[in-house]
């Protein structure tokens, strides 16, 4: 244990490793139409059924010719035209050329295309002002993709980059891994639904909105079980219902010191406890375990803690469960602190921050202010986390800080 390790708290990297080691990718698959394939994850390698392009075609508007003909004269007779979708057909005499458009099929026998800017046209006589090299401006068969090539590997999230590729290949259906099912609920007698009138000591439950929004960005099937009172019987019922319907159970609240007994008792009786408490700020009271066959992630009750632990800890678990083998954690960059960041050694601190690029192209970062785990307003101003290492103390102006710009889940 290092000098700044906090007894009883698991380091973030160790927690993530444990989460992933206890997660098995889903095996169930389904077939979806290409129009519904975006944001789904491929269940198998996708191979091209054809060559792209399927025929040699022109990369330029110009004239297709035999270079041997051009060697005898710089002027050739126009013998016909080849347009996209309407290739040249018929006899092609020696000493002649074919007018051709970009993407049009190159006539059999042609070994070069000279762009129209390098020609002079006089009726049916085409004079070329530049020489031609064999295969110049010709895209050969299979130049982009060859039949049988793996174009999209198994475990790839299909995005606007991949879906058009499948359309190009004429693939109308894709076998994908089914979406992870995540049941979630909040706990606490003080919580009220948005729209209800608040009583004394009551607050609105915002955490389920955070959880749902992020789960949908992570392409999961979100199952909202509402707000569960601090009642052992109702809490047990909620856990068992969630375990019967979902692959993962996510809760907010009920795992802090003095609140954890109900949850821990249920985990001990109906499943198991993996670990409790992480060396992360905000979000120390994070619990992991199983209820029946469902994985359990118990998030803290404070709003910012919910978002941070979902982003840092639960996101990689769900990516592995979904079979997303191409998933990568947030990009870490180095920036110079424009403001002071307050921090005590002992926990990795994910502080809300704003980064920018100065006139020299250097990255600068400043705090959004109040870093309390209930201060959601400072999160709405941020565009990154300033990730302050576990053993680090205060960061002064000018020091180097690691930042993680918000990824697609938080944007």
BELZI-V95559 format. One line per field, one symbol per residue. ss: DSSP state (H for helix, E for strand, C for the rest). phi: phi as a letter, one per 30 degrees, with the letter a starting at -180 (. if undefined). psi: psi as a letter, one per 20 degrees, with the letter a starting at -180 (. if undefined). A space follows every 10 residues. Layout:
ss->???
phi->???
psi->???
This chain:
ss->CCCCCCCCCE CHHHHHHHHH HCCCCCCCEE EEEHHHCCCC EECCCEECCC CECCCCEECC CEEEECHHHH HHCCEEEEEE EEECCECCCC CCCCCEEEEE CCCCECCCCC CEEEEHHHEE EECCEEEECC CCCCCECEEC CCCCECCCCE EECCCCECCC CCHHHHHHCC CCEEEEECCC EEEEEEECCC EECCCCCCCC CCEECCHHHH HHHHHHHCCC EEEEEEEECC CHHHHHHHHH HHHHHCCEEE EECCCCCCCC HHHHHHHHHH EEEEEECECE ECCCCCEEEE ECCEEEEEEC CCHHHHHHHH HHHHHHHHHH HCCCCCCCCC CEEEEEECCC ECCCCCCEEE EEEEEEECCC CCEEEEECCC CCCCCCHHHH HCCEEEEECC CCCCECCCCE EEEEECCCCC C
phi->.ddcdceicd eeddddeded dcccedcdba cbdedcddic cdcadccdda dbddbdbdcb dlbdacdddd ddadcbddcl bbcdibddbj dbddibbbdb ceidddeejd babcdddcbb cbiccccccb dbceidhccd eidcbcejdd cbdeicddbd dceddddedi dcbbdbdddd cbcbacbkdd dbdejdddcd icbddcdddd ddedddddic dccdciccdd bedddddddd ddddcbdbcb bbiibdeicd eedddddddc aacdabibdb bdkedccbab bhccdbbccd cdeddedddd ddcdeddddd ediddcdbde dcbcbcdcbd cdacdkbdcc cdabcbcddc iddbbbdcje cddcdddddd ddbaccccee ccceccejdd bdbbeedddc c
psi->prhjqppipp qghhgggggh hjppqqhprq pqqhhjipjr ppirppqpir qoqiqprpiq pcpqrphhhh hhqipqppia qorpinrpqa pnqqjrrppq qpiqppqphp jqppqhikrp pncjpoppjq rqqpjpkpor pjhgpqpiqo hoqqjpppai hhghghhhij oiqpprpqqq popqqqqpii pqqphrppap jqrqoihhhg ggghghhjkr opoojbpprm pgghgggggh gghhirhqpp qprjjrpiii ggghggghhi cqpgrppqmq pqjgmpqpbq ocjpqpooqr hpghhggghg ggghghghgg hijnijqqrq pprpqppirp ppqqqhqpon qprpqrpaij jqpqqqqjco jqijnhhhhh iqjrpoopqg jqbqprpiqp qpqnqpahhj .
